[in-house]
Amino acid sequence: MSARQWYSDAQDTSQGLVYLEFSFLANGASDPVTTSFRGGGVATVSHAATGRYLVTLQDGYRYVSSKAVDLEDLGTGSDDGAYATIGPVANEGSGHTTALTFNVYTRAAAGTKTDYSARRVSLCLVLKNSGNGT
């Protein structure tokens, strides 16, 4: 056991961190079906353009400390190299009254914008709570 002060079961060294894990099933050129949502903290996910989803969180936060996204593999025994990324986060520092928003991009191995169907997109964010520390 270390001598640090931990602030949660995750053994954080910072106060006021929020861990948000969320996933949805890509739905081609349509918005993801809400029954495919897993996790919490996300208000909406909408298909914004080919290979782009707009994600709006339920709450505002001071800033995003860390973000990661994963696009589910085909599961056929071979990886097709498709991937997902998260773009810049809007509304950081706006306090708890303005929800954070960002785009999730899905791409084929060559980088081509691609709409996928029935492939799970999983997000993991570490957020700084608006009311705690720096």
Secondary structure by P-SEA (a helix, b strand, c coil): cccccccccccccccbbbbbbbbbbbcccccccccccccccccccccccccbbbbbcccccccccbbbbbcccccccccccccccccccccccccccbbbbbbbbbbcccccbbbbccbbbbbbbbbbbccccc
